[in-house]
Amino acid sequence: MLEHGGRLRAAARRYGIPLSDWLDLSTGIAPYHPMLPSISNCAWTRLPEPDDGLEAAARQYYGARAVLPVAGSQSAIQALPRLRGSARVGIVSPCYAEHAEAWRRVGHRVVELCAASVPRALDQLDVLVVVNPNNPTGQLIAPQRLLEWRSELAAHGGWLVLDEAFMDCTPQHSLAEHSHLPGLIVLRSFGKFFGLAGARLGFVLAHTEVLRALAEQLGPWPVSGPTRLLGSLLLADRDAQQRQRECLLCDGQRLADLLRRHDLTPLGGCALFQLWVSPDAALLHGFLARRGILTRLFDQPSSLRFGLPTHVGWVRLEQALQAFKEPHP
């Protein structure tokens, strides 16, 4: 199992700080969510049914012709490599490490690339994986550039797998509306933007043949009835989505400004996180953790990803960063 953010219980044990005293900034998940609807009893007692409105709400929300609900986009990341024979897979890196791990685990050959080297490699690839916006750098690749890559890959039966888990605040950059095109597979996360990661809901947007093959891999009822109902209602609530988007964009900028004020200028980020790259990343990670603030540490390159605080967390983070700047005995 690869390491991920959000392992708050492990941090509490390691640093001897009670779970309730932590400020968790280690994930890129919204720290607040829209008002939750009530869940009907039948959602708990009946098997989920595919005509309950979830797919229709998701198609409308994403602007896609066909969608497949999955138990978080992670389940699709792990299943997609099983849909192809031996393949040469390019992954624009650094990015979410589960992509490379999933393709390697099945036996595919994985090559990690920078975005600038992709055009020269396309004719040698069967699959190209791009996280857009990138996690953890926040880099955005323009839609037209991605569509050109898709076209070249599709010409020889290849795939562009596009992970748009952090795209909800910048939908103008999404390729969701093009997901019916041959060779394009778009992954979307519900939990990150809506702040409901525990619901374990995501969507795959692609040509119906790909979705049918993926559905066969995942088996029946991949998403629970209560989660399907929750997703249906929130994906149809345009007002709640707009409020969430405005709040996240505002707080993303607030976090970037806060880091700059303390000489931690982010290399990149998006509405849900900011990335600071420095040889001192591990030092700051430990300093904050000893004060009950959990961030996400990366080794390559040495960097810290800060998620969004909420409420009193802003003051607490600022005070800790100020203390880090002060001389230490």
C-alpha positions in Angstrom: 0.0 0.0 0.0 1.3 3.4 -0.9 1.4 6.2 1.6 -1.4 8.8 1.5 -2.5 11.8 3.4 -5.3 11.7 5.9 -3.7 9.1 8.2 -4.6 11.1 11.3 -4.8 8.2 13.8 -1.2 7.1 12.9 0.0 10.7 13.4 -1.8 10.9 16.8 0.0 7.7 17.9 3.4 8.8 16.6 3.3 12.2 18.2 1.3 11.4 21.3 -1.3 14.1 20.5 -5.0 13.2 21.0 -6.9 12.7 17.7 -9.3 15.6 18.5 -6.4 18.1 18.9 -5.2 17.8 15.3 -5.6 20.1 12.4 -5.4 17.9 9.3 -4.0 19.7 6.2 -2.6 16.5 4.7 -5.3 15.9 2.1 -6.7 17.9 -0.9 -10.3 17.4 0.4 -12.5 20.4 1.0 -12.7 21.0 4.7 -16.5 21.8 4.5 -19.4 20.4 2.6 -22.9 21.5 1.5 -25.8 20.8 3.8 -26.5 17.0 3.8 -29.9 15.8 2.7 -31.7 13.2 4.7 -31.3 9.6 3.5 -34.4 7.6 3.0 -34.7 4.2 4.7 -35.1 2.4 1.4 -31.6 3.6 0.3 -30.2 1.5 3.2 -32.5 -1.5 2.9 -32.7 -2.1 -0.9 -30.0 -3.0 -3.4 -28.9 0.0 -5.5 -30.6 0.4 -8.8 -29.0 2.1 -11.9 -32.1 4.1 -12.9 -32.3 6.1 -9.6 -31.2 9.4 -11.2 -27.5 9.4 -10.3 -26.2 8.8 -13.8 -28.5 11.5 -15.2 -27.4 14.0 -12.6 -23.8 13.2 -13.2 -24.1 13.6 -17.0 -25.7 17.0 -16.5 -23.1 18.1 -13.9 -20.1 17.0 -16.0 -21.6 17.7 -19.4 -20.7 14.2 -20.5 -22.7 11.8 -22.7 -22.0 8.7 -20.7 -20.8 8.1 -17.1 -20.1 5.2 -14.8 -20.3 5.7 -11.0 -17.5 4.0 -9.1 -16.5 3.7 -5.5 -14.2 6.6 -5.7 -11.9 7.3 -8.7 -9.3 5.1 -7.0 -11.3 2.0 -7.9 -11.2 3.0 -11.6 -7.5 3.7 -11.3 -6.9 0.1 -10.2 -9.3 -1.5 -12.7 -8.4 0.3 -15.9 -5.0 -1.4 -16.4 -6.8 -4.8 -16.5 -8.7 -3.7 -19.6 -5.6 -3.7 -21.8 -3.0 -6.3 -22.9 0.7 -5.6 -22.4 1.1 -1.9 -22.9 3.7 0.8 -22.7 2.3 3.5 -20.4 3.5 7.1 -20.1 2.7 9.0 -16.9 3.3 12.7 -16.6 5.1 12.9 -13.3 5.4 13.7 -10.5 1.7 12.9 -9.9 -0.6 10.8 -7.8 1.5 7.7 -7.2 -1.3 5.2 -7.5 -1.5 5.6 -11.3 2.0 4.2 -11.9 1.6 1.6 -9.2 -1.7 0.3 -10.7 -0.2 -0.1 -14.2 3.0 -1.7 -13.0 1.1 -4.1 -10.7 -0.6 -5.7 -13.7 2.7 -6.0 -15.6 2.6 -3.0 -18.0 5.7 -1.1 -18.8 5.6 2.4 -17.2 7.6 5.4 -18.3 7.5 8.6 -16.3 7.6 11.8 -18.4 7.6 15.5 -18.0 4.8 17.3 -20.0 7.4 18.8 -22.4 8.6 15.4 -23.5 5.1 13.9 -24.2 4.8 14.9 -27.9 8.1 13.1 -28.8 6.9 9.9 -26.9 3.3 9.6 -28.1 3.9 7.3 -31.1 5.7 4.9 -28.7 2.9 4.8 -26.1 -0.3 2.8 -25.8 -1.6 4.8 -22.8 -0.8 8.2 -21.5 -1.9 9.2 -18.0 -2.2 12.8 -17.1 -3.5 14.3 -13.8 -5.0 17.7 -14.5 -4.8 19.8 -12.4 -1.7 17.9 -11.3 -1.5 16.5 -7.8 0.7 17.7 -6.1 2.0 20.5 -8.3 -1.3 22.0 -9.4 0.0 22.3 -13.0 -2.8 22.7 -15.6 -2.3 21.5 -19.2 -4.5 23.4 -21.7 -7.5 21.5 -23.1 -6.5 21.9 -26.7 -3.1 20.4 -26.0 -4.7 17.4 -24.3 -7.1 16.9 -27.2 -4.2 16.9 -29.6 -2.5 14.2 -27.6 -5.7 12.2 -27.5 -6.1 12.4 -31.2 -2.6 11.1 -31.8 -3.0 8.3 -29.3 -6.4 7.3 -30.7 -5.0 7.0 -34.2 -3.2 3.8 -33.2 -5.7 2.6 -30.6 -4.2 4.3 -27.6 -5.7 5.9 -24.6 -5.4 9.2 -22.9 -6.4 8.7 -19.2 -7.1 12.0 -17.7 -7.5 12.3 -13.9 -9.5 15.4 -13.2 -10.0 14.8 -9.5 -9.3 18.4 -8.6 -11.1 20.0 -11.6 -14.4 21.0 -10.1 -13.3 24.6 -9.2 -12.0 25.2 -12.8 -14.5 23.4 -15.0 -13.5 25.5 -18.0 -10.4 23.4 -18.3 -12.2 20.0 -18.2 -12.4 17.6 -21.1 -15.5 16.0 -19.7 -17.7 17.2 -22.6 -15.3 15.4 -25.0 -15.2 12.2 -23.1 -17.2 10.3 -25.7 -14.3 10.6 -28.2 -12.4 7.4 -28.9 -9.3 7.0 -26.7 -10.3 9.5 -24.0 -11.1 8.4 -20.4 -11.8 11.0 -17.8 -11.8 10.3 -14.1 -13.7 12.6 -11.7 -13.9 12.6 -7.9 -17.0 13.5 -6.0 -15.6 13.6 -2.5 -12.8 16.1 -2.9 -14.9 19.1 -4.1 -18.0 18.3 -2.0 -15.9 17.6 1.1 -17.4 14.1 1.4 -14.5 11.7 0.8 -16.1 9.1 3.1 -18.9 8.6 0.6 -16.4 7.0 -1.7 -18.0 8.1 -5.0 -16.3 8.9 -8.3 -17.2 8.8 -12.0 -15.6 7.5 -15.2 -16.5 9.4 -18.3 -15.7 7.7 -21.6 -17.1 6.0 -24.7 -19.8 3.5 -23.8 -17.7 0.5 -24.9 -15.0 1.4 -22.4 -17.6 2.0 -19.6 -19.2 -1.4 -20.3 -15.9 -3.2 -20.1 -15.0 -1.4 -16.9 -18.4 -2.1 -15.3 -17.9 -5.8 -16.0 -14.5 -5.6 -14.1 -16.0 -3.9 -11.1 -19.1 -6.1 -10.8 -22.6 -5.2 -9.7 -23.4 -2.5 -7.1 -20.0 -0.8 -6.9 -21.6 2.2 -5.1 -23.9 1.9 -2.1 -27.5 3.1 -2.2 -27.1 5.9 0.4 -24.1 7.2 -1.5 -26.0 7.1 -4.8 -28.8 9.1 -3.3 -26.4 11.7 -1.8 -24.6 12.1 -5.1 -27.9 12.4 -7.1 -29.1 15.3 -4.9 -25.8 17.2 -4.6 -24.9 16.9 -8.2 -28.3 18.5 -9.1 -28.0 21.4 -6.6 -26.5 24.2 -8.7 -26.7 26.8 -6.0 -24.8 24.6 -3.5 -22.2 23.9 -6.1 -21.7 27.6 -6.8 -21.4 28.4 -3.1 -18.9 25.6 -2.6 -16.8 26.7 -5.6 -16.7 30.3 -4.6 -15.6 29.4 -1.0 -12.9 27.0 -2.2 -11.5 29.5 -4.7 -11.4 32.2 -2.1 -9.8 29.9 0.5 -7.2 28.5 -2.0 -6.0 32.1 -2.6 -6.1 32.8 1.1 -3.8 29.8 1.7 -1.4 30.8 -1.0 -1.2 34.4 0.4 -0.7 33.1 4.0 2.3 30.9 2.9 3.9 33.8 1.0 3.6 36.0 4.0 5.8 33.5 5.9 8.4 33.1 3.1 6.9 29.8 2.0 6.0 30.8 -1.6 4.1 28.0 -3.2 5.5 26.4 -6.4 2.0 25.6 -7.4 -1.4 24.5 -6.3 -5.1 24.8 -6.9 -8.2 25.7 -4.9 -7.8 22.7 -2.6 -4.1 22.7 -1.9 -0.8 24.5 -2.2 2.7 23.0 -2.7 5.9 24.4 -1.1 9.1 22.9 -2.4 12.2 23.2 -0.3 15.1 21.1 1.2 13.5 22.1 4.6 10.2 20.4 3.8 10.8 17.5 6.3 11.9 20.0 8.9 8.7 22.0 8.7 6.6 18.9 8.4 8.0 17.7 11.8 7.8 21.1 13.4 4.1 21.4 12.5 3.3 17.8 13.4 4.7 18.3 16.9 2.1 21.1 17.2 -0.7 18.9 16.0 -0.8 20.1 12.4 -0.5 17.4 9.8 0.7 18.2 6.3 1.6 15.9 3.3 5.4 15.4 2.9 6.9 14.4 -0.4 10.5 13.2 -1.0 10.8 13.8 -4.7 11.1 16.7 -4.9 11.4 17.6 -1.2 8.1 19.4 -0.6 5.0 19.9 1.6 1.5 20.0 0.4 -0.9 22.1 2.5 -4.6 21.5 2.4 -7.2 24.1 3.4 -7.7 24.9 7.1 -11.2 25.8 8.3 -12.5 28.1 11.1 -9.9 28.5 13.9 -7.4 26.4 11.8 -6.4 29.5 9.9 -5.2 31.2 13.1 -3.5 28.1 14.4 -1.6 27.5 11.1 -0.5 31.2 11.0 0.8 31.1 14.5 2.7 27.9 13.9 4.3 29.2 10.7 5.3 32.4 12.6 6.9 30.3 15.3 8.8 28.3 12.6 10.4 31.6 11.4 11.6 32.5 14.8 15.1 31.5 16.0 15.2 28.1 17.7 17.6 27.2 20.5 
